[in-house]
């Protein structure tokens, strides 16, 4: 049976997993949905109460019934590289590709429906609270008066984007920024604003979860540092996962129906891990390179497992 990897061509992190799958002798097909139609073609029929589907990329053809797993890594937008790209073509290609793939018994990392829900920051915060994580007091509002009251209560605040775009996605990214409690909050009325209690941290924590296998890494931080995504200070080192966090991770992943999650925490001076977010498609390559933790091997092993009967 075959592993299907959906990602862009220049994805060094995916290369690490693909190399491991090759070493394991597991058949795989790697393609970018951005090449549909063109370098990628598909076909499926629903006849006589049966489903038969196929994907073709370059000279490779794979039956969808033979897929053991699908890894949605960093796929491009379907139809974007077509001779005549359009919003209509993207919608049609997206519906065709992912609609067909969801007809298969393959395991997903992560299923598109679960991944779409998991991207919502407000939903993440709610599930994190229910899962038992320690979560900073957070407000999302477009009412200036409510923002002012929140600032009066919590004093030391940061403002960040609700969408949580990464620094690699300009111009959408908004760095997490300290804000004074006596700031002018009238601009909050212009759009939903996320205000959060500032955690004075002694370290950043990145925890990668692959279906229950946890790989935690820790990097010392300046207590006055706010957004570590924009700094390159220090190296990541392996870290032990507190039992409470381990239980909360399990509850979160179960509720979110995720096979993969990259969690970010801020560790305070008391050693408490404060939940910041869970990126369902977060990077792990830089952590593996710094810590030698076998994250790509764990992903490859999961992808190589036979789907349930």
PEQUIVEN-V478540 format. One record per pair of residues at least 6 apart in sequence whose ideal C-beta (glycine too) atoms are under 7 Angstrom apart, sorted by the first residue. I is the first residue (numbers start at 1). GAP is how many residues later the second one is. D is the distance in whole Angstrom. If there is no record, write none. Layout:
i = [I,I]
gap = [GAP,GAP]
d = [D,D]
This chain:
i = [1,1,1,1,2,2,2,2,2,2,2,3,3,3,3,3,3,3,3,4,4,4,5,5,5,5,5,5,6,6,6,6,6,6,6,7,7,7,7,7,7,8,8,8,9,11,11,12,13,13,13,14,16,16,17,17,17,18,18,20,20,20,21,21,21,21,24,24,26,29,29,29,29,31,31,32,32,33,33,33,33,34,34,34,34,34,35,36,36,36,36,36,37,37,38,38,39,39,40,40,40,41,42,42,42,42,42,43,43,44,44,44,44,45,51,53,53,53,54,54,54,54,55,55,64,64,64,65,67,67,68,68,68,69,69,69,69,69,70,70,70,71,71,72,72,72,72,72,77,78,78,78,78,79,79,79,79,80,82,98,105,106,107,108,109,109,109,109,110,110,110,110,111,114,114,114,115,115,117,118,118,118,118,119,121,121,121,122,124,124,125,125,127,127,127,128,128,128,129,131,131,131,131,132,132,132,132,133,133,134,134,134,134,135,136,136,136,136,137,137,138,138,139,139,139,139,140,140,140,141,141,141,141,142,142,142,142,142,143,144,144,144,144,147,147,147,147,148,150,151,151,151,152,154,155,156,156,157,157,157,157,157,157,158,158,158,158,158,158,158,159,159,159,159,159,160,160,160,160,161,161,162,162,163,164,165,165,166,166,167,167,167,175,175,176,176,177,178,178,199,199,199,200,200,200,201,201,201,201,201,202,202,202,202,202,203,203,203,203,203,204,204,204,204,205,205,205,205,205,205,206,206,206,206,206,207,207,207,207,207,208,208,208,208,208,209,209,209,209,209,210,210,210,210,211,211,212,213,214,214,214,215,215,216,216,217,217,217,217,217,217,217,218,218,218,219,219,219,220,221,225,235,236,236,236,237,238,238,242,245,249,252,253,258,259,260,261,261,262,262,262,262,263,264,264,265,265,265,265,266,266,267,268,284,287,287,288,288]
gap = [65,66,67,305,25,26,27,60,64,65,66,18,23,25,65,66,68,300,301,25,63,66,9,13,23,25,66,68,25,27,64,65,66,67,69,7,23,25,66,67,68,24,66,68,23,62,63,273,270,271,272,59,269,280,279,282,283,10,12,276,277,280,7,279,282,283,276,280,278,26,28,31,33,9,26,43,44,42,43,45,64,42,43,44,46,47,46,6,42,43,57,61,45,56,43,44,18,19,15,16,17,15,12,13,54,55,58,10,11,7,8,9,56,7,52,11,47,50,7,8,9,10,7,9,36,37,40,39,37,39,38,238,239,37,38,40,234,238,31,36,38,38,232,36,37,38,40,43,13,12,15,16,19,6,10,11,14,10,7,14,202,201,200,151,150,151,193,194,148,149,150,170,146,142,143,144,165,166,6,138,140,160,162,161,41,43,156,18,153,154,10,13,125,128,129,7,124,147,6,117,120,121,124,112,115,116,119,115,142,138,139,140,141,140,60,61,63,138,17,60,56,58,7,8,11,56,22,52,54,6,47,51,52,46,47,49,50,51,45,41,42,44,45,38,41,46,48,37,45,6,30,34,29,43,26,41,42,22,24,38,39,40,41,18,19,20,21,38,40,68,18,20,34,35,36,14,16,34,36,13,33,30,32,9,113,7,8,7,63,6,62,63,52,55,50,51,49,20,48,67,69,75,23,68,69,20,22,65,66,67,19,21,65,66,67,15,16,17,18,64,15,17,24,62,11,13,34,60,62,68,11,30,56,58,81,7,9,34,56,58,7,54,76,79,87,40,44,51,52,54,50,88,89,92,48,91,38,85,27,32,35,78,80,23,25,19,20,21,22,70,73,74,18,19,21,15,16,17,14,7,6,55,51,54,55,54,53,55,31,28,14,26,8,22,43,20,17,19,16,17,20,22,15,12,13,8,9,10,11,8,10,6,6,11,6,8,7,8]
d = [5,7,4,7,5,6,6,5,5,6,7,6,6,4,6,5,7,5,7,5,5,5,6,6,6,4,5,6,7,6,7,7,5,6,4,5,7,7,4,5,6,5,5,5,6,6,5,6,6,7,4,5,6,4,5,5,5,7,6,5,5,4,5,5,7,6,6,6,5,7,6,5,5,5,4,6,5,5,6,4,6,3,6,7,5,5,6,7,5,7,5,6,6,7,6,6,6,6,7,7,5,5,7,5,6,6,6,7,5,7,7,4,5,5,5,4,5,7,6,7,6,7,5,7,6,7,5,7,5,4,6,6,5,5,5,7,4,7,6,5,5,5,6,7,7,6,7,7,6,6,4,5,6,6,4,4,4,7,6,5,5,6,5,7,4,5,7,7,5,6,6,5,7,6,4,6,5,7,6,5,6,7,4,7,5,5,7,6,6,6,6,6,6,5,6,5,6,5,5,5,4,4,7,7,6,4,6,5,4,6,7,5,6,5,5,4,6,6,6,4,7,5,7,7,5,5,6,6,5,6,6,7,6,6,6,6,5,7,7,5,5,5,6,4,5,7,6,5,6,6,4,7,6,5,5,7,4,5,7,5,7,7,6,5,6,6,7,5,5,6,5,5,6,7,6,6,4,5,7,4,7,6,5,7,6,4,5,7,7,5,5,6,5,6,5,4,7,6,6,4,6,5,5,6,7,5,6,4,6,6,6,6,6,7,5,5,6,5,5,4,5,5,5,7,6,6,6,4,6,6,5,7,7,6,6,6,4,7,4,7,5,5,5,6,5,6,6,7,5,7,6,5,6,6,5,5,7,5,5,7,6,5,5,4,5,4,7,6,6,5,7,5,7,6,4,5,7,5,5,6,7,5,6,4,6,6,5,6,7,5,7,7,6,6,7,7,5,6,7,5,3,6,5,4,5,4,6,6,6,5,6,6,6,5,7,7,5,6]
